[in-house]
Amino acid sequence: MKTVFEDGRNPLDNGVPNESSAAIELIAKIEGHVARVGVIGLGYVGLPLAVEKAKVGFPVLGFDIQQKRVDFVNASSNYIGDVSDEELRTVVQSGLLEATCDFGRLGECDVIVICVPTPLTVTRDPDISYMKNSAEEIAKRLRVGQLVTLESTTYPGTTEEIIYPILQQAGLEVGKDYFLAFSPERVDPGNKRFTTKNTSKVVGGVTPMCLKIACLLYQQTIINVVPVSSAAAAEMTKVFENTYRAVNIALVNELMLLCDRMGLDVWEIVDAAATKPFGIHSFYPGPGVGGHCIPIDPFYLTWKAREYNYHTRFIELAGEINMEVSYFVVNKIFRALNQQQKSVKDAKILVLGVAYKKDICDVRESPALIIMELLKKDGAMISYHDPYVPVIESHGGSTMRLESVDLAEDNVVEADCVLILTDHSNIDYDWVVEKAGLVVDTRNATKNVVRGREKIVKI
């Protein structure tokens, strides 16, 4: 395992003050893999983290407010695609992983990792209520010799300005009695190449001793640990990573809007540009951005920037473009149906894929939900097929609830438009185009389809 600063120094060897007795004891527990690790939030971040820690022998106690999740974990029933069914079963049956809704047990833990949601409010402001609630529960039981790390994505300053003051209510000294750090999650659902173990881990501590102990913890299960100078630096690193992606996606989405007017194929252009061996990294257009990071993190940064009387115009413009493309897709469907002398009102539209990215079951912030809602308001009759998402529950201000239909021939043939919003790999797009009368493709899923291309309208 590798843990170094950019200049090659090892934070575990030097540059920190003398260790307190609490630090010495906790370090020994971590190195001996006997420290009890508590993970608050057993979702897409928390459950994989809990399993990784348990796999190397740490006793892990998972906390969640949803009794259903707790029951699933304790029954070795997996609900996260990035977790191996067999690995979950092994660590639960061996007694290394247990889940509970009883936050009174936080005092049993030597390490507590916060992995709770950080959504936006309806006004696009950060909602840190889950993090604050977690910190308050910890503060009630905080004791000497505990490490608390925050992994939830947030704006720079959260750890020291929000979490730290709450924990200080316990009357203990940070860096001596207990230890506090921020280490952002870097989960990419569905990515088989980069997992929790082999994705580099950025860590920032509130004090040098906090950094040392937090790095030591993550070093036990992660190949490369990257310490930075502060918790705020680690927080900024995370929001920058996803803002970088949001901005570049917005750039190619804006190129798509221009290519649509010019009669050019944006997919051809992006692929041609990608043949340059230097100076370019390919991003692709789509119906919008989704997931737990890209649609949200830039707004955390722009919100925080206002505290410093700074307006992040470039970042906010990217957000506007990425939202605009969802409305562009709806307009594209209007135009495509119009070419067939049909109206959106009462049109049967079969949506293929509602997850925010291919081959996963996650619909958080999925642009498909926005587009389907817009089409429904315009009178379209919406149905969908997604092999990973059996049901769409009502969300936000929407009351739309749908169940996935079979990708049966009758459903495809009878649709006035088949709308591809997520390009799942296990769908036969040659067959879909053959049976459909009109296909609007927002993901270039039909790239290799040869027959029936006259039916395909791409964004």
Secondary structure by P-SEA (a helix, b strand, c coil): ccccccccccccccccccccaaaaaaaaaaaacccbbbbcccccccaaaaaaaaaaccbbbbbbccaaaaaaaaacccccccccaaaaaaaaaaccbbbbccccccccccbbbbbccccccccccccaaaaaaaaaaaaaccccbbbbbbccccccccccccaaaaaacccccccccbbbbbbbbbcccccccccccccbbbbbbccaaaaaaaaaaaaacccbbbbcccaaaaaaaaaaaaaaaaaaaaaaaaaaaaaaaacccaaaaaaaaacccccbbbbbbcccccccccccaaaaaaaaaaaacccaaaaaaaaaaaaaaaaaaaaaaaaaaaaacccccccbbbbcccccccccccccccaaaaaaaaaaaaccbbbbbbcccccccccccccbbbbbbcccaaaaaacccccccccccccaaaaaaaaccbbbbcccccccccccccccccc
